[in-house]
Amino acid sequence: MTDQPNSLQGFVDKISDAIAAGHRRHERAELLAAYRLRHRWKASDAPRLQTLSLSPVAARRAARLSGRGRPVVAAHTDAVTGLAIKILPLIVAFQAKATRKERLLAIKYLVWWPHYVETVYRGEYAIAKANGLSRPTEATEENIADALCISSAVVRKLCIKVRQLRQEGPEAADFPPGALGGFLEWIEEGRRDNFLPLN
């Protein structure tokens, strides 16, 4: 019994160490992303750069920034906030009580969003082709764009992105063709049984 407190403390210490390591990795990732953009830094980036642990050389560079325009450095988020940004859309997307607007917005934040659009495109394109439409590509893009509250250009861009992934590695984009109707059931009602499994 005397070993239990020590075992518990050891477990707590491991969790604390893991959290601290996660924070350090998160901060290093933000810093590295900022450094990669150092040749494009502008005066508007200065407040964001001040939240990072810059090297003395980078700090001096940041202090001399000029130029106009939007900042190129992403706003700082702590590790917990960064994790919440990734997890909350996932929760909302699969929450039956969410509204259509909330669920669609959440789905657009998921890493699978481009894949969903592209797989629905393939399914709807096959239908348009089978129905003998003269411009199946344009008709399919417009149909999906209207249903998902995006533009035809965004549909095209997302499809191109997934096709490029498929060329790099087929296993990275192996969703089968999907049905727009099933996707809309998920968005409207929270039911995704007529759409696709996550893979």
N, C-alpha and C positions, 0 to 999 in steps of 0.2 A: 504493500500500500504506500510505503514511503517513496516509491519510485514515481507515483502518479503525478505529483506536482512538478517533478523534474521533466517528466514526459510531456506534460501539458505545456510547460514553459518552453520546451524545445520546439514543440509544434507551433506555438505562437511566434517564437523567434524566426522559424522558417517562413511563416506567412509574412511577417514584417520584412524579412530580407527580400522575399519575392516581390512585395509591393515596392520597396525601395529600388530594387533592380529595375522594375517596370517603369518607375518614374525616371530613372537615369536613362534608360533606353529611349523613352519618349522624348526627353529633353535633347538627347544626342541626335535623334532623328530630325527634330525641328531645327536644330543648329546646322546640321549637314544640309538640309533643304535650303536654308537661308544662305549658306556659304556658296552653294552651287549657283545662286542667282546674284552673287556679289557684284558682278559687272553691270547689272541692271538696276541696282539699288537707287532709289530716289529720295528726296527730302521727306516724302510722305511715309517712307519706310522707317524713319528714325524712331518713332514711338514704339513700333513693334520690335525693332532690333534691341531696344533698351530692355525688353523683357527676357532676352536671351543671354546666356553666359558667353559673351563674345571674347575672343582672344584680344590681347592689347592692340595688335595690329588691326584687327577688324573693327575694334571699338574706335580707333582713331579714324579709320575710313568712314565709319558711320557718322562721326561727329562733323565731317566735312561734306556731307551729302548735299547735293543741289539737284535741280531739275524738277520739272512738274510732272503730274500724272498720278495715276492710281498706284498704290503700293504693290510691289510684286512679292513681298514676303508675307506668308500666311500669318494671320493673327494667332498669337500664342494661346494654347489650351493646355490645361493641366491633364495629366494622364487619366484621371477619373472622368473629366469632361469629355476627353477624346474617346474613352470607352463608351460613355453614354451616347455619344453621337452615333456610334456604330450599332449599339444594342437597341436603342429606343425605336428606330424605324422598323427593326425586325419584330419587336413586340407589337407595335401598332399594325403592321402588315398582316399579322396572324391573329389579331384581336377581333373577335366576332362583333363586339359592341362599337367598333370604330365606324365612323361615317364613311361614305364613298370618297369624299374629298380627302379625309385624313388618310384612308388606306392607300389611295392612289399616290398621294404625296410621299407616304412612307415607302411604297414600293419603288418609287423613282430614286430613293436614296440607297436601295439595296445594291450590293455588288452584282446581283443577277439581273438587274434592270435591262442592260443592253441585250443580254441573252434572251430575256422574255420577249422583247420587241422583235428580235431577229427570228426567233422560233415561231412567233405568231405570223410574222411576215411570210415565212416559208409555207406555213399552213394555208394562209389566205391566198397566197400567190398561186398555189396548186389549184385551189377552187376557182379562182379567176381564170386561170388558163383552161381548166376543164369546161368552163362556161363559155369559152370562146370570145372573151373580151379582147378588143383590138389593142388596148394599151394596158395589159395586166399589171405591169410594174407600177405605173402611175396610179392606177385605180386602187391597187393594194396599199400603196403608201398613203394615199389620201384617206382611205377607209380607216386604217389604223390610226392615223394622225387625228382624225375627227373623234374617234372613240376614246383616245387616251389624252386628249387635250394638249397635243404637241403639234409641231409642224411636219409637213412631209419631208422637209430637209433634215429634221432631227431623226426621223425614222430612217432615212437613207444613211445618215452619219453613224447611227448606232449599229445598223446592219453591216456596214463596211468595217467597223471596229471589230465586231465578232468574227467576220470572215477572215480578217487578218490574224486574229487569235487562232482560228482553226488552221490556218496555214502554218503558223508557228508550232502548233501542237494540237492534233485532232482531239485529244482528251480534254483540252481546255474549253471546248465549246461543242459538247456532244449532245445538246438538247435535241430531242426529236421534234418534228413539225408540230405546232400547237394550234389550237382553235381560239380565235378571238372571242367567240361566245363564252367559252370556258374561262378565259382570262377575265372577261367582264363580270362573270358570276362571282369570281373571287373579289374583284374590286367593289361590286355592288353589295354583296351579301356576306363576304368573308368565307365563301365556300370555294375551295380550290380542288375538289375531288375530280372535277371535269377538266382540269388543266394539266399540269405537269408535276411529277415528283421532283424534289430538289436532288440534283446529282452533281 
